[in-house]
C-alpha cells in the first residue's frame, strides 16, 4: 500500500468520528442550555463526556454516530437519573430484608425523626450540664437496657463494628475462628479480609462442616487475642455437621483468659415466638457468656444502617477509644432513626416496626395483597409468585 492510499484509508475510518459534535457545541446549543439549567451544567457535562466517548469508540468500529439531539438525550437521561435521587419501589420479591432495595424499611416515626434531625439538634450536647456529650449516648442507654449488656457502642454498619472490635482487641495477635464461619456475604464482604484489615492474624480451626470445641482449644496460645464465632446468616450447611456452641466457646475463652466475641450479623435482639431456633439473639448470646456481641441495625433490628457492639464495659471502652471509632461513627440521621426504633422496642411496640409487621403477617393476608398486585399489573399468581 502506498502512503497516499494509506492516508485515504485513515481518512475514511475517521469520517464517522468527524460527524460527532463537540461537547462544547452541544452545551452551547439551545437544547443544551435548557438541559443544563434543569439538571445542572457540571452533571450534564460529565454525562455528555461519557456518551460522546462511547459514540467515538463505536465510530472507530464503523458504526454511524448518533445525532446531536440523540447524544444530548442520552446524556440528559443519565444526568436526570443522577440528580433525581432514590426512587420508592414496591418490594414484590418475597425477601423482606432485600439489600438491593435498602434492607429494613424504617417506621414512619423514624423517618419523621430523621427529618427533624436534618436541622440543628442536640447531637453532642449534654442538655443537663451544657457540656459536650457523645452522639450515641441515648441509643447506647436503650441498647443496654434492652439487652442487659454493661455497655454498648454504635458505629455506621455491621462490618465496621466487627472491624473496630478486631482492631481494638486483637491487632498483631491471633483470632481463632472456625473454617466453616469464614463467610462471604453481600458486596464481597469476607471475614478473612476484615481480619486482615484490622491487623489481626487469622487462625482457622476445624473443617468446613465440622468444628468442635476441642479444635479451638488446641489452637489457643499465648499469642491468642480472642475467640470469634460468626453466625452464617445467609446460608446453611446441612448433613454431617458439628459446631461449637456459644456457651462452650465462652467457657473455653474464659479459661484461656481471652474475650469471646460473637458476630450475630442479623441483629435479633431477643427471640420471638415462631422464630427459627438457629437464629441467635443478642440477649441469648450474652446469657451464653459472650463478652462482646456485634450485629447490624438494618436487618432484623428493623432500623437504619448501623453497627452495634455491646457487652463487657471494659471491652467497649477499648473500642470507643480506638482511632477507628471516629472514622466509622454514625451521623445524626442514623442516630435519630436508631433511637426511635430502639424506643419502640423499649415500649414493646414491635407492631410499629415494618420488618416485624411483615414477618408476623398471616400468609392469607400476604396472598390477598399479592392477588391485588397481580390484578393491577394484569398478571396472575403461580403458587406464591406473581408472573406476567
N, C-alpha and C positions, 0 to 999 in steps of 0.2 A: 504494500500500500504506500502510495506517495504521501508526502507531507500535506499536499493540498487536499487529497481525498480524506486523510485523517482529520483535518480541520473541519471539513464539511460534515463528517460523521459526528464530531463533537458538537457542532452547532445544532444538528438535527436532534441530538439527545438532550440539549439544553433548552430547546424551543418550548416544551411544556412548562418548564420551570419559569420561563420568561412571562408566561401568562398569569402567574400568581402575583397579585398586587402586593405592595409592601405593607408592612404593619402600620406605618405612619399614614399611608394613603387611606387605609380602611378607617383608622381612628379619626382622620380629618373629615371623612365623608359625613353627610347629614345623618344617615342611619347610625354611623359610628358614634357621632356626638350624642345622639339621643340615648343610645345604649350605655355610653359612658356615664351620662347623667343619672340613669336609672340604676345602674349596677355598680358604679364606681370605676373610674378610669384605671387605677392600678390593677384591679382584678380582671377587667376586660382585656387590658394589655397583656397580662400574663397568659390568659387562656387563648388569646389570639396567637401568641408566640407558639403555643402548643399545636394549634390546628394548622398553622402555616408550616411548621416543621414537618408535620405529618403529610401535608399536601406536597411539599418538596420531595420528601422521601418517596412518595407514591409516583411523582412525576419522573423521578430517576428510573423507575421501572416501566416508564412509558404510559402511565395512567393519566388520563386527561384530568387536569386540576379542577376543583370546584370553582364556581363563580365567586365574585367578591361578596355578594349577598349571602351565599351559602356558607362561606367561611365565617362571616360575621354571625350568622345564625347559630352555627356550631359553637363558636366561642361564647356567644351570649347564653346559650343553654348551659354550658359548663359554669359560667360565672353566676348565673341565676341559681344553680344548684348549690354553689359555694356560699352565697350570701343569704339564702333563704332559711338556713338553719335546719335543725332536726324537724322531721315531719311525723306527726302522730300516725300510727298504723293500727290495724286490727290484728291481734295475735290469734290466728286460727291454726297454729301449728300443733297444738296439743301439748306444747312444752311451756310450763308456767314460768320457769326461770330461764328464759332464752337470752343467751349472751348477745346475739346479734340484734335483738330488739330491746336491749337495755336492762336485762335481768329483772329485778323486782320493781314493779310499778309502785310509786310512792302513794301513801294515803293522801287524801285531799288535804287534810290538816298539815301534813308535812310539806306539801307543795306551797301552801299558804305561808308556812314558817320560812321557807326558802325565799319567797318574795319579800317578806318582811325583813329578812336578814340582808337583802340587797342594798339597803341603805346603811346608815350608821347603826351600830348595835354594840351592846356591852360584851364584845367578844373576849377581850383580855383585860377587863376592868372588874375588880372586886368591888361591887357596889356598897358593901358594908363598911369597907375601910377606905375606899377610894384609891387603893394601890393597884399595881399591875397584877393581874391574875393569869391563870392558864386557860387557854381557849376551850379545852375539853373537860374542864372540871365537872360540869353538870352531867355530861354524858358518862364520865367515869364513876361518879357517885351512883347514878342509876344502874350501871353495869354491876358494880359491887353489891348493891342492894338486891338485884335480881338473881345473882349467881352465888353470893356468899364469898366471893373472892376477896382477898385482902386489898388488892389494888388493881388498877387497870390503866391501859394507855390506848389511845385511838390514833391511828395513822391513816394514810389515804387509800390503801387497799390491802387485801389479804396477803399478797406476795410481799408487800413492804413490811407487814407485821412479822412475817417469818424471817425476812432478810435482816431486819433490825434485831430480832431475838438472837439469831445466829452470830451476827457481827458483835453484839454486846456481850454474849456469853461464851462464845467458842472461837473467836478469831485466833488463828495459829494453832488451834488444838483440834482434837478429833471428835467427830459426831458419829455415833453408832446408829445405823438405820437399816431396816430390812430391805433386801433387794426387791421384794415384792411391793414396796412402797415408794420406790424411786420413780414416781409417776410423771407423766406429762399431761397437762390439761390444756384448755383453750389458749390460743395465741402462743403456742410453743413454750409455755411456762413449764420448766422442768426443775424438779427438786435438786438434782445434781448441779445444775447451773446456778441456782440460788445459793447453794452451799459454797460453790467456788467463788462467787461474787462476794460473799460475806467474809472470806478469808479463812473459813473453817475447812477442815480436812475430812473428807467422807471416808467412813469405814463401813463397807457393806457386809451384812451378815445374812446367813440363811440362803434360801433359794427363792426363785420367783413365786413358787406356790406354797412352800412350807418354811416357816421361820419360827423357831421355838425360843423360849426364854434362855435356854442354855447357850444358844448361838450368840445372844447379846452378852451373856456372862463371860464367855470365852474371849470376846473382843475387848473387854474393858481393860484399861491400863492406866498408868499414872498420866498418860497424855490425853485421856478422855475428858472432854469438857461437859458433854451431856448425852443423854439418850433421847432420840427423836422417834416419835410414831406419827405417821401420816395417814389420814383416812383417805382411801382411794374413792373420792366422791362419785366419779362418773364411770366406773367400771367395776365388775366383779370377777374374781377368779373362782370357778366352781369345780367341784370334784375332789380330787386328792389334795386337800389344802390344810394348812395349820398356821395360826398366827398367835403371837404372844398377846395376852390381854393387857389392858391399861393397868390393872391392879398388879399384875405380875411385874410389869416393867417399872412401875413406881417403887415397888419393894426392892427390886434389883438396883435401881438408881440410888435409892436411899442408902442401901448398904455400901454402895461404892462411893457415896459422898458427892454425887453429881446430880444436877437437876434432870427431871424428866419433863420434856416438852412435847405436847400433843397438838398437832395441826389438824383441827377438825374440818377445816375447809368451808363447810356449808353454813355454819352459823346457827345451828339449832340451839336455842338457849336451854330449853327444858323439854323433856319428852312429853309429847301429846298423845292422847288416845288414838289408836289406829295407825300410828306411825311405824315404819319398818324398824324391826328390832336392831338391825345392824347400822342404823344411823345414830352416831354418838351425839350427845348433848354436852354443852359446856358444864352444866351443873353435875352431870354424872361423871364427866372426866375429872373434875375437881374432887368429887367424892371418892373416885378410884385412886386418888393420890397424885394426879398430875400437878407439877409445880408451876407450870405455865401452859396456858391454853391459847391458841391463836385461831382466828377464823375471820370470815368476810362479813361485811354488813349488808351486802346487796343480794344475798341468796335467801336462805330460809329465815334469816332475821327479818327480811322484808323491808330493809331500809335503803339508804343511799350507798354508793360505793364508799367503803371504808374498810380498814383492817383493825382488828381488835386483838389485844393481848392482855390476858388477865390471869391472876394467880398470886403467888407469893410477893409480898410487898418489896422485899429486898431485890428480887429479880426485876420487877417492874421499874424500880428506881434506877437500876443499871441501864435498862432500855431507855428510860426518859433522859438520862444524862449523856447518852451516846450521841456523837455528832450527826449520825444519820437520822436521828429522830426529827431534827428540824427540817431536813431535806424531804422527809416523807409526811410532814404534818398535813392535817386536813384544813380546808378553807372554811369560811364562815357559813356558806350554803350547806356544805356537808354536815357541819356541826348542827345547824338548825334542824335539818331533816332527821338526823340521827336522834337528837334529843326528843323530838316529837314521837318517833317510833318507840323509843325506849319508855317514854312516859305512858304510851298506850299499853305496853306490857305491864308496867307497874300498876295500872288500873285494872288489869285483867281483861282489857278490851281488845282481844285478838280479832274480833269482827271488823275493827277499823282498818286492819292491815290487809290490803288486797291479796297478797300471797296466801294468807291463811283463809280468807274467804273462799278463794278458788280451790284450795286443797280440800276444804271441807264441804264444798258444794256437792249436793246429790247428783249422781250420774244422770238421772232423769231430767234435771234442770239444765245440765250441760248439753244433753242431746236436744232438748227443746230449743235452746239458743242456736245450736248448730243447724237445726231444721229451718229456723227463721233466716239464718245467714244463707243457707243453700237456696231458699226461695228468692231472696234478694239478689243473689248472684246468678239466678237461673241455672242452678246446679242441682245435684241430688246427693243423698247420703249413701255411701257404701260402707256398711258396718258403722264405724265411728268417724268416717272421714268424708269430708265434702269434696266432690270431684266436679270438674267442668265437662 
